[in-house]
Amino acid sequence: MILLDTTVLVYAVGADHRLRTPARRLITSIGVGRVAATTTPEVIEEFTHVRARREGRDDAVALAHEFVTLLTPLTPVTPTDLTAGLEVFARTPSLGCSDAVLVAVARRLAAPLVSADRGFEPVLGDDVLALDGAPLAELL
């Protein structure tokens, strides 16, 4: 099981970019059952917010529903995750609060986090899989 960050969803349906192909390859692998993956409702919310600013609410909501279906069951953020995430946030200037909480969720699940954001690396080390990295490509 892997945990997806917002960047994976954004690049998978975004404009032409060097990360679009690996993001789409990952989403396809999840869709055909080759890779087990989840995310949090908060990641879906963040994706929807970002997408709506660029492409409008109807498009954002439709894609968010598709991602919910693909990644169900979503992983809830627990109060313990929030507390642990706040501690990560306090000591990790490279991460925003939402990302720090996602680190706590990944640790609880003992799941690698897939992201295009290199800010996770100082905290998760080998437990973060770069969207364009060889370890992720080997899973696909």
C-alpha positions as CSV (number, residue, x, y, z in Angstrom):
1,M,0.0,0.0,0.0
2,I,1.2,3.5,-0.9
3,L,-0.1,6.9,0.2
4,L,-0.6,9.6,-2.4
5,D,0.2,13.3,-1.9
6,T,-1.8,16.0,-3.7
7,T,0.9,16.5,-6.3
8,V,0.3,13.1,-7.8
9,L,-3.4,13.9,-8.5
10,V,-2.6,17.4,-9.8
11,Y,0.0,16.2,-12.3
12,A,-2.0,13.2,-13.4
13,V,-4.8,15.4,-14.8
14,G,-2.8,18.6,-15.4
15,A,-1.2,20.3,-18.4
16,D,1.8,18.9,-20.2
17,H,4.6,18.6,-17.7
18,R,7.5,16.2,-17.2
19,L,5.7,14.7,-14.2
20,R,2.4,14.1,-16.0
21,T,3.5,10.8,-17.6
22,P,4.7,9.2,-14.3
23,A,1.7,10.4,-12.5
24,R,-0.7,9.0,-15.1
25,R,1.3,5.7,-15.2
26,L,0.8,5.4,-11.4
27,I,-2.9,6.2,-11.6
28,T,-3.4,3.6,-14.3
29,S,-1.5,1.0,-12.3
30,I,-3.8,1.7,-9.3
31,G,-6.9,1.5,-11.6
32,V,-6.0,-1.9,-12.9
33,G,-5.1,-3.2,-9.4
34,R,-1.3,-3.5,-10.0
35,V,-0.6,-1.0,-7.1
36,A,-2.6,-0.6,-3.9
37,A,-3.0,3.0,-2.9
38,T,-4.9,5.4,-0.7
39,T,-4.9,9.0,0.3
40,T,-6.7,11.2,2.9
41,P,-9.9,13.2,2.4
42,E,-7.7,16.3,3.1
43,V,-5.6,15.5,0.0
44,I,-8.8,15.2,-2.1
45,E,-9.9,18.5,-0.7
46,E,-6.6,20.2,-1.5
47,F,-6.7,18.7,-5.1
48,T,-10.2,20.0,-5.6
49,H,-9.2,23.5,-4.4
50,V,-6.2,23.7,-6.7
51,R,-8.0,22.2,-9.7
52,A,-11.0,24.6,-9.3
53,R,-8.8,27.6,-9.4
54,R,-7.4,26.5,-12.8
55,E,-10.3,24.7,-14.5
56,G,-13.5,25.6,-12.6
57,R,-15.5,23.9,-9.9
58,D,-17.5,21.5,-12.1
59,D,-14.3,20.0,-13.6
60,A,-12.6,19.9,-10.1
61,V,-15.6,18.1,-8.5
62,A,-15.9,15.6,-11.2
63,L,-12.3,14.6,-11.0
64,A,-12.3,14.6,-7.2
65,H,-15.2,12.1,-7.4
66,E,-13.1,9.9,-9.7
67,F,-10.2,10.0,-7.4
68,V,-12.4,9.2,-4.4
69,T,-13.7,6.1,-6.2
70,L,-10.2,5.1,-7.3
71,L,-8.6,5.5,-3.8
72,T,-11.4,4.2,-1.6
73,P,-11.2,3.5,1.2
74,L,-9.7,6.8,2.0
75,T,-7.6,7.0,5.1
76,P,-8.9,9.3,7.8
77,V,-6.6,11.6,9.7
78,T,-6.9,10.6,13.4
79,P,-6.4,13.0,16.3
80,T,-3.1,11.1,17.0
81,D,-2.0,11.8,13.4
82,L,-2.9,15.5,13.9
83,T,-0.9,15.7,17.1
84,A,2.1,13.9,15.6
85,G,1.8,16.0,12.4
86,L,1.9,19.2,14.5
87,E,5.2,18.0,16.1
88,V,6.6,17.3,12.6
89,F,5.5,20.8,11.5
90,A,7.1,22.5,14.5
91,R,10.5,21.0,13.7
92,T,10.5,20.8,9.9
93,P,10.5,24.2,8.2
94,S,10.4,22.6,4.7
95,L,6.9,21.3,5.3
96,G,3.6,23.0,5.5
97,C,1.2,21.8,8.2
98,S,-1.0,19.7,5.9
99,D,2.1,17.9,4.6
100,A,3.4,17.3,8.1
101,V,0.1,15.7,9.0
102,L,0.4,13.5,5.9
103,V,3.8,12.4,7.1
104,A,2.2,11.3,10.4
105,V,-0.4,9.3,8.4
106,A,2.3,7.6,6.3
107,R,4.1,6.7,9.4
108,R,1.0,5.2,11.1
109,L,0.3,3.2,8.0
110,A,3.9,2.2,7.5
111,A,3.3,3.1,3.9
112,P,5.6,4.9,1.5
113,L,4.4,8.4,0.5
114,V,4.4,9.2,-3.2
115,S,5.0,12.9,-4.0
116,A,6.6,15.3,-6.4
117,D,7.4,17.5,-3.4
118,R,11.1,17.0,-2.3
119,G,10.3,18.7,1.0
120,F,9.2,15.3,2.4
121,E,12.7,13.7,1.9
122,P,14.4,15.2,5.0
123,V,11.6,13.7,7.2
124,L,10.7,10.5,5.5
125,G,14.0,9.6,3.7
126,D,13.5,6.3,1.8
127,D,9.9,6.2,2.8
128,V,9.0,8.9,0.3
129,L,8.9,7.8,-3.3
130,A,9.6,10.6,-5.8
131,L,7.0,10.6,-8.6
132,D,9.8,10.5,-11.1
133,G,12.1,8.2,-9.2
134,A,13.3,4.7,-9.9
135,P,11.9,3.0,-6.8
136,L,8.4,4.0,-7.8
137,A,8.9,3.0,-11.4
138,E,9.9,-0.5,-10.2
139,L,6.5,-0.8,-8.5
140,L,4.6,-0.1,-11.8
